[in-house]
Amino acid sequence: MGYIFWDKSISKTDPSYEYKRWKTAKGAILFSATLLGLSPILKTLTKDTSSDTIWAVTVILFLANMLFHDYGSENRTNIR
């Protein structure tokens, strides 16, 4: 519901928003199709991995992201 409200409010103020909406929809469809296509492969790859290992890797990667990501960027004009 939040996305629909945001979409309606932006489309009234920005005339070039139709093109941006199409780009966003195309990206979402591509991402969903990729996940649906890879899910059987990922399921078989993780079949023999215990849930403890998955949790440990998740925590380690999360901590690595928290430690090494640049959250204090001074130049916010060129962020993509």
Summary of the structure (lengths in Angstrom):
residues: 80
radius of gyration: 19.1
end to end distance: 25.3
largest distance: 52.0
contacts: 126
relative contact order: 0.05
helix: 74%
strand: 0%
